[in-house]
Amino acid sequence: MEKITSGDKGKQKKFQVSIGEQIAYVEIVSLKDRIYSVEFPGQEPVFITQITDRNNKLCWVSIPHGKNELAGTIGLYIEKEMDVNSKSG
């Protein structure tokens, strides 16, 4: 899978994110590129998105709810990966 570059941002639909010692395979799947399908090898995908909470703060949640702690962790890694790649391109 290819990494996101600044020229590809918004066009790139699949990328890898390192989470600790594991690699997650991320695919932006819909809603104006706001829903992410995250798959660890050998596991079912987790769908996550970013929302604004009651305190008007952005946070990551799973769809359906139930894996929000995991979504928050994965979301931070996705943000970091996208930020690094947008600066390097």
C-alpha positions as a Markdown table, in Angstrom:
| # | Residue | x | y | z |
|---|---|---|---|---|
| 1 | Met | 0.0 | 0.0 | 0.0 |
| 2 | Glu | 1.2 | 3.5 | -0.8 |
| 3 | Lys | 1.7 | 6.3 | 1.7 |
| 4 | Ile | -0.4 | 9.5 | 1.5 |
| 5 | Thr | 1.4 | 12.5 | 0.1 |
| 6 | Ser | 0.2 | 16.1 | 0.1 |
| 7 | Gly | -0.6 | 16.0 | -3.6 |
| 8 | Asp | -2.6 | 12.8 | -3.0 |
| 9 | Lys | -4.5 | 14.0 | 0.1 |
| 10 | Gly | -8.2 | 13.7 | -0.6 |
| 11 | Lys | -7.5 | 11.2 | -3.5 |
| 12 | Gln | -5.6 | 8.5 | -1.6 |
| 13 | Lys | -8.1 | 5.9 | -0.3 |
| 14 | Lys | -5.9 | 3.2 | 1.2 |
| 15 | Phe | -2.9 | 3.5 | 3.4 |
| 16 | Gln | -1.0 | 1.8 | 6.3 |
| 17 | Val | -0.7 | 3.1 | 9.9 |
| 18 | Ser | 1.8 | 1.8 | 12.4 |
| 19 | Ile | 0.1 | 1.3 | 15.8 |
| 20 | Gly | 2.7 | 0.1 | 18.2 |
| 21 | Glu | 4.2 | -3.0 | 16.7 |
| 22 | Gln | 1.3 | -3.7 | 14.4 |
| 23 | Ile | 0.3 | -2.4 | 11.0 |
| 24 | Ala | -3.3 | -1.4 | 10.4 |
| 25 | Tyr | -4.6 | -1.2 | 6.9 |
| 26 | Val | -6.8 | 1.9 | 6.6 |
| 27 | Glu | -9.3 | 2.6 | 3.8 |
| 28 | Ile | -11.4 | 5.8 | 3.5 |
| 29 | Val | -14.8 | 4.5 | 2.5 |
| 30 | Ser | -17.5 | 7.2 | 2.3 |
| 31 | Leu | -19.2 | 10.3 | 3.6 |
| 32 | Lys | -16.9 | 12.7 | 2.0 |
| 33 | Asp | -13.9 | 10.7 | 3.0 |
| 34 | Arg | -14.8 | 10.8 | 6.7 |
| 35 | Ile | -15.4 | 7.1 | 7.5 |
| 36 | Tyr | -12.4 | 4.9 | 7.8 |
| 37 | Ser | -12.3 | 1.1 | 7.6 |
| 38 | Val | -9.3 | -0.1 | 9.7 |
| 39 | Glu | -8.2 | -3.7 | 9.4 |
| 40 | Phe | -5.6 | -5.6 | 11.4 |
| 41 | Pro | -4.4 | -8.8 | 9.8 |
| 42 | Gly | -6.6 | -11.7 | 10.8 |
| 43 | Gln | -9.4 | -9.5 | 12.3 |
| 44 | Glu | -12.7 | -8.0 | 11.1 |
| 45 | Pro | -12.5 | -4.4 | 10.1 |
| 46 | Val | -13.4 | -1.6 | 12.5 |
| 47 | Phe | -15.2 | 1.4 | 11.1 |
| 48 | Ile | -14.4 | 4.8 | 12.7 |
| 49 | Thr | -15.1 | 8.4 | 12.1 |
| 50 | Gln | -14.4 | 11.7 | 13.8 |
| 51 | Ile | -17.2 | 13.7 | 15.4 |
| 52 | Thr | -17.7 | 16.7 | 17.6 |
| 53 | Asp | -18.6 | 15.8 | 21.1 |
| 54 | Arg | -20.9 | 17.7 | 23.6 |
| 55 | Asn | -18.1 | 20.0 | 24.5 |
| 56 | Asn | -17.5 | 20.9 | 20.9 |
| 57 | Lys | -14.2 | 18.9 | 20.8 |
| 58 | Leu | -13.3 | 16.5 | 18.0 |
| 59 | Cys | -13.1 | 12.9 | 18.9 |
| 60 | Trp | -13.0 | 9.5 | 17.2 |
| 61 | Val | -15.8 | 6.9 | 17.5 |
| 62 | Ser | -16.5 | 3.5 | 16.2 |
| 63 | Ile | -19.5 | 2.7 | 14.0 |
| 64 | Pro | -21.5 | 1.1 | 15.5 |
| 65 | His | -20.5 | 2.3 | 18.9 |
| 66 | Gly | -18.8 | -0.1 | 21.3 |
| 67 | Lys | -15.1 | 0.2 | 20.3 |
| 68 | Asn | -14.7 | 4.0 | 21.0 |
| 69 | Glu | -11.5 | 3.6 | 23.0 |
| 70 | Leu | -9.9 | 1.6 | 20.1 |
| 71 | Ala | -11.3 | 4.2 | 17.7 |
| 72 | Gly | -9.7 | 7.0 | 19.7 |
| 73 | Thr | -6.3 | 5.3 | 19.7 |
| 74 | Ile | -6.4 | 4.4 | 16.0 |
| 75 | Gly | -7.7 | 7.9 | 15.1 |
| 76 | Leu | -4.7 | 9.6 | 16.8 |
| 77 | Tyr | -2.3 | 7.4 | 14.7 |
| 78 | Ile | -4.3 | 8.2 | 11.5 |
| 79 | Glu | -4.0 | 11.9 | 12.3 |
| 80 | Lys | -0.3 | 11.6 | 12.9 |
| 81 | Glu | 0.2 | 9.6 | 9.7 |
| 82 | Met | -1.8 | 12.1 | 7.6 |
| 83 | Asp | 0.0 | 15.1 | 9.1 |
| 84 | Val | 3.5 | 13.6 | 8.5 |
| 85 | Asn | 2.6 | 12.8 | 4.9 |
| 86 | Ser | 1.0 | 16.1 | 4.2 |
| 87 | Lys | 4.2 | 17.9 | 5.4 |
| 88 | Ser | 6.6 | 15.6 | 3.5 |
| 89 | Gly | 4.9 | 16.0 | 0.2 |
